[in-house]
Amino acid sequence: MSTIRSTVDTRSEEFAENRESMLGKLAEIDGEHAKAIAGGGEKYVSRHRKRGKLLARERIELLLDEDSPFLELSPLAAWGSDYQVGASVITGIGVVEGVECMISASDPTVKGGASNPWTAKKSYRAADIAAQNRLPVINLVESGGADLPTQKEIFIPGGRIFRDLTRSSAAKVPTIALVFGNSTAGGAYLPGMSDYVVMVKERAKVFLGGPPLVKMATGEESDDESLGGAEMHARTSGLADYLAADEEDAIRLGRSIVKRLNWTKQGPTPKPDYAEPLYSAEDLLGIVPTDLKVPFDPREVIARVADGSDFDEFKPLYGSSLATGWASIHGYPVGILANAQGVLFGEESQKAAQFIQLANQIDTPLVFLHNTTGYMVGKEYEQSGIIKHGAMMINAVSNSKVPHLSVLMGASYGAGHYGMCGRAYDPRFLFAWPSAKSAVMGPQQLAGVLSIVARAAAASRGQEYNEEHDAAMRAMVEGQIEAESMPMFLSGMLYDDGIIDPRDTRTVLGLSLSVIHNGPVKGAEGFGVFRM
Ligand code: COA
């Protein structure tokens, strides 16, 4: 039988403790999400409303099909930086007239919706997701353009936003701009490069240079409306394809454009008759130990994520520190690789490489569930070729062409993060649980390595080693690495696509798989040289 039988004792003290700790972390993350939702704060939100405008999130809500989900991406972008959490833009995937679209809405309540370096990074990520998954793009535009004091970080790389729009169009994936307000200078190319443009009457302002700049450049006297008003663009320049009477009308027009796209997904359709998991997602709160050094069985997670809790394990008797096997999620077939005991040995690496190749042979997406401290170190392992074996797994992950999804459940350290398809290995989506931690190694280990190196350096210089300084250095480094390994920090850096409630894992993976299937799902024809 391939149905997983859970052995989690939901009444145990340990379960209650784990649950308590996970709920605490979730509350903390909710608090940070609330900051992103609050946008520029009360003063700017009420000013925006007084102008008779909808908030960016309200625009998105009206655009989406009623009661359909919105998979928001990178909501904590810019966390820990000098900029507002969320980075003055909202990005995510939502369903419009039955079509999954990448939606990007600047938030005019945060610094006039101007793009700072984090806004740019978040927009690049959204553009990559749209391109990789063949998603039509809808931009809801109202922005002050580049954040002028930080222009040096965005001006030159930022050109890719416009490049991506026109490449999307060249790939026959439509792009739509709904312009609600200011869209000046570089921003004018958002509608300029889009296939379809809607502008709101008396609100949209699209020009390369506003009246003061024109006066400076040519001496010409002008006004907003004649330079870049919606009426002018609809009747004279032809940049606007549709003139909307108001914001609601612009959203209605946007929806009717999508309705006429004749969009069809290119990936295989899911099986319609799948079963729900046999165990409650609620249990996922109590499965991850508070101390990540204690391993947990990822099959307990799979039992709450996979259809019917059904998991056909591949090579169950070999390389037991990594579980590999076949399952389906919301009717989409997947291969799953899940760390079971933390460390990856040679056997696990070879098993992973074989399994990844098998998935490519049958065009099946892969899901990586991370909880690893990395590849095994030590004389015995080096001599038996752990580098070659790890490289084999990393080769397979790098050259695999089926879509990958990664979920950081617990630890994701060292090259283990790479082998399990970390951020640099281009998983289509990467989400983290609040319990996740990721770094080159654990904080104590890293501080310890620095201490050993410093001690050896002092000895080679013939100096005495100052133990007091060593202890202080270790404490400081441990604190720093601990902070930098936390999910909010990593999410702020755009190293994941969002921190999710473990209970939502099945839903989020299901939505991601559905999004992925907008494009074809095809395995690799060949891999690089595997070092045997
Ligand atoms: N860079 C940095 N900060 C900007 C900005 C930009 N491009 N655009 C606006 N801001 C800031 C303002 O300084 C203001 O900050 P403060 O409230 O802390 O003083 C805040 O955002 C709100 O701007 P405000 O002008 O009060 O908002 P508004 O809604 O009345 O007008 C704009 C919004 C975008 C029309 C107006 O700010 C503007 O014209 N900005 C410059 C646009 C431009 O020419 N950009 C160049 C693009 S390359």
Residues whose N, C-alpha, C, O or C-beta is under 5 A from the ligand:
A	BS01	COA	K111 G112 A114 S143 G144 G145 A146 D147 L148 P149 N182 T184 A185 G186
